[in-house]
Amino acid sequence: MEVKVTLIVAIVAALAISAHAQRDFNERRKVVTTSSPP
């Protein structure tokens, strides 16, 4: 039972971290493309 809870928490944390990282990466790429000259 405890192992299941720990696993679920770990999965949720990993998803949240990956989603946040993806957002950061997209924003950074957007800034780079807009700031670079055509």
Backbone as a printed PyTorch tensor [residue, N CA C, xyz], in Angstrom:
tensor([[[  0.8390,  -1.1970,   0.0000],
         [  0.0000,   0.0000,   0.0000],
         [  0.8830,   1.2600,   0.0000]],

        [[  1.8400,   1.3150,   0.9210],
         [  2.6990,   2.4960,   0.9890],
         [  3.5240,   2.6460,  -0.2870]],

        [[  3.9540,   1.5090,  -0.8340],
         [  4.7650,   1.5670,  -2.0510],
         [  3.9530,   2.1750,  -3.1880]],

        [[  2.6790,   1.8060,  -3.2840],
         [  1.8210,   2.3490,  -4.3420],
         [  1.7140,   3.8600,  -4.2030]],

        [[  1.4840,   4.3320,  -2.9960],
         [  1.3470,   5.7790,  -2.7750],
         [  2.6330,   6.4910,  -3.1730]],

        [[  3.7580,   5.9350,  -2.7690],
         [  5.0470,   6.5490,  -3.1150],
         [  5.2310,   6.5870,  -4.6260]],

        [[  4.8430,   5.5020,  -5.2930],
         [  4.9880,   5.4340,  -6.7430],
         [  4.1240,   6.5020,  -7.4100]],

        [[  2.8810,   6.6250,  -6.9580],
         [  1.9670,   7.6190,  -7.5370],
         [  2.5280,   9.0280,  -7.3340]],

        [[  3.0040,   9.2990,  -6.1300],
         [  3.5590,  10.6290,  -5.8470],
         [  4.7590,  10.9030,  -6.7470]],

        [[  5.6090,   9.9020,  -6.9220],
         [  6.7960,  10.0730,  -7.7580],
         [  6.3920,  10.3440,  -9.2070]],

        [[  5.3920,   9.6290,  -9.6970],
         [  4.9410,   9.8200, -11.0800],
         [  4.3730,  11.2250, -11.2590]],

        [[  3.5320,  11.6430, -10.3160],
         [  2.9250,  12.9800, -10.4070],
         [  4.0130,  14.0520, -10.3780]],

        [[  4.9950,  13.8770,  -9.4980],
         [  6.0820,  14.8540,  -9.4050],
         [  6.8670,  14.8940, -10.7140]],

        [[  7.1460,  13.7310, -11.2860],
         [  7.9040,  13.6730, -12.5360],
         [  7.1300,  14.3640, -13.6590]],

        [[  5.8200,  14.1270, -13.7140],
         [  5.0020,  14.7640, -14.7470],
         [  5.0200,  16.2760, -14.5730]],

        [[  4.8750,  16.7430, -13.3390],
         [  4.8650,  18.1860, -13.0760],
         [  6.1990,  18.8050, -13.4670]],

        [[  7.2830,  18.1320, -13.1170],
         [  8.6230,  18.6500, -13.4330],
         [  8.8350,  18.6810, -14.9450]],

        [[  8.4410,  17.6150, -15.6330],
         [  8.6430,  17.5620, -17.0810],
         [  7.7910,  18.6230, -17.7810]],

        [[  6.5650,  18.8160, -17.2960],
         [  5.6910,  19.8290, -17.8950],
         [  6.2990,  21.2140, -17.7010]],

        [[  6.8250,  21.4710, -16.5080],
         [  7.4380,  22.7720, -16.2150],
         [  8.6770,  22.9670, -17.0870]],

        [[  9.4800,  21.9240, -17.2360],
         [ 10.6880,  22.0180, -18.0480],
         [ 10.3200,  22.2830, -19.5080]],

        [[  9.2760,  21.6230, -19.9910],
         [  8.8430,  21.8120, -21.3700],
         [  8.4190,  23.2660, -21.5850]],

        [[  7.6810,  23.8160, -20.6140],
         [  7.2220,  25.2010, -20.7260],
         [  8.4370,  26.1400, -20.7560]],

        [[  9.3890,  25.9020, -19.8700],
         [ 10.5890,  26.7380, -19.8260],
         [ 11.3320,  26.6600, -21.1580]],

        [[ 11.4660,  25.4460, -21.6900],
         [ 12.1930,  25.2570, -22.9440],
         [ 11.4950,  25.9970, -24.0820]],

        [[ 10.1690,  25.8900, -24.1500],
         [  9.4200,  26.5600, -25.2130],
         [  9.5660,  28.0750, -25.1050]],

        [[  9.4660,  28.6090, -23.8880],
         [  9.6000,  30.0570, -23.7100],
         [ 10.9950,  30.5250, -24.1080]],

        [[ 12.0020,  29.7530, -23.7140],
         [ 13.3770,  30.1250, -24.0320],
         [ 13.5780,  30.1270, -25.5500]],

        [[ 13.0560,  29.0830, -26.2140],
         [ 13.2140,  28.9780, -27.6650],
         [ 12.4960,  30.1470, -28.3510]],

        [[ 11.3070,  30.5100, -27.8200],
         [ 10.5390,  31.6050, -28.3970],
         [ 11.3430,  32.9040, -28.2980]],

        [[ 11.9400,  33.1290, -27.1340],
         [ 12.7380,  34.3440, -26.9250],
         [ 13.9120,  34.3670, -27.8970]],

        [[ 14.5640,  33.2190, -28.0640],
         [ 15.7300,  33.1450, -28.9540],
         [ 15.3120,  33.4450, -30.3930]],

        [[ 14.1980,  32.8730, -30.8390],
         [ 13.7810,  33.0630, -32.2280],
         [ 13.3330,  34.5020, -32.4620]],

        [[ 12.7070,  35.1340, -31.4580],
         [ 12.2180,  36.4990, -31.6510],
         [ 13.3570,  37.5130, -31.5450]],

        [[ 14.3640,  37.2180, -30.7230],
         [ 15.4590,  38.1740, -30.5190],
         [ 16.4970,  38.0730, -31.6440]],

        [[ 16.5630,  36.9160, -32.3090],
         [ 17.5700,  36.7600, -33.3650],
         [ 17.1210,  37.5140, -34.6190]],

        [[ 18.0390,  38.1300, -35.3400],
         [ 17.6790,  38.8820, -36.5590],
         [ 17.2240,  37.9380, -37.6650]],

        [[ 16.3650,  38.3890, -38.5530],
         [ 15.8260,  37.5210, -39.6300],
         [ 16.8790,  37.1940, -40.6850]]])
